[in-house]
Amino acid sequence: MMESFNRFGLMINGKVVRTPIALAPMAGIVDAGYVLARAPHIGAAFIGGYATDDRTMEAARTIAAAGDRREFLYDDPVTELTTQIQKMKDSDVVLGLNLRGSSPASFKAIAESLGDTVVYEIDAHCRQIPMIEAGCGEYYLHNLKELTAVIRALKSVDVTVSVKIRAGVAADDRRLAKKLWSAGADILHIDLMDFGSAKLRQIRNSCPLMLIANNSINSFDVMKEMFSHGADLVSLGRNSDIRTLAGLDAAITRYTDDQGWYNSPKQLCRGGDVRALTFCCMPVKDCPLIPTLKRIGISREDFLKIKTDAVKGTLLEGGQHTCFGSLVWCCKTSSPCMFRDMTMQQEGLTSKEYMRLKRDLSDAIMDCVFHDMPHDDAG
């Protein structure tokens, strides 16, 4: 698994993620057996959704009885989920449980029973009326105080927490992302609906959470678009046939082995997210950098210091013949630049190594941008 970590640098719940491709939950469909059949081509999977209390189990029965949707039905959620976890014990796929619950206590009870070997994903996504009336699914996106209470309840037992949402349901997805971060969530799993990468970029610019982009990701071009606007992983639901998964896995592996940074952002001047500050030159001209720094509350002087301090002792520190005297101010390898390329050649620095150093620099910049967690007013 070290090869996978060196390639993608991804870990969830203390485990290396083999590839940045996940399975999204589909009630009545995605269980351990479904995952294991696709395991060679994925890095993580969220099984479920699974009801966790009387209200949500009754809602599941109501949905199933209507005949148009499948559901997981059982008498005891702990027994069922224990069985699913046991089936996955020999797999290197990082496992998440997508759970439907009507109270913080129901989520906490499940986590206390099952332990910290899995990720607990709060289903704030389901839009089936019986589930909403039971107080879960999209209900939470209109009642953020209750959603943040569920997050805090899960974090009180020291487990990794994901939240599955549907974009465009909450009044403001950027505010929602900040609240989930403040409450303690670790992962935000986003069904982007028809909003696409623009919505993803908004959320990436609002929080440092691990982001999983979901919905209609069935080609390498679409996947790469999501990665270039802030996604750490992509997840597939209806398109998660083995052929599609295998193709995406092979494509992103080839791309990363060639380019070095699998989810490198577009440059800021081309619509990139805040991570693209790693590719920006000095703030000396009228360009998107200046308003971006103002929006995130970083002065020009601090920006200079953040970048130069972060590359001290690395090959990005040198480069006196580049435009600004250091590779730290140089752009993405996809942009032609004879001065950058000449300097890299002199330093013995390959394009792949350069991009990985830029990824490290981006991580340092993100730590500074999101150093202060927003106040959680739980409202």
ABEGO torsion letter per residue (X at the ends): XAAAAAAAGBBBGGBBBABABBBBBBBGABBAAAAAAAAAABABBBBOBBBABAAAAAAAAAAAAAGABBBBBBABAAAAAAAAAAAAAABABBBBBBBBBABAAAAAAAAAAAEAABBBBBBAABABAAAAAAGBEAAAAABAAAAAAAAAAAAAAGBBBBBBBBBGABABAAAAAAAAAAAGBABBBBBAEAAEAAAAAAAAAABABBBBBBEGBABAAAAAAAAAAGBABBBBBAAABAAAAAAAAAAAAAAAAAAGBAABBBBAAAGBBAAAAAABBBBABBBAAAAAAAAAGBBAAAAAAAAAAAABGBAAABGAABAAGBAAABBBAABBBAAAAAAAAAAGBBAAAAAAAAAAAAAAAAAAAAABBBBBAGX
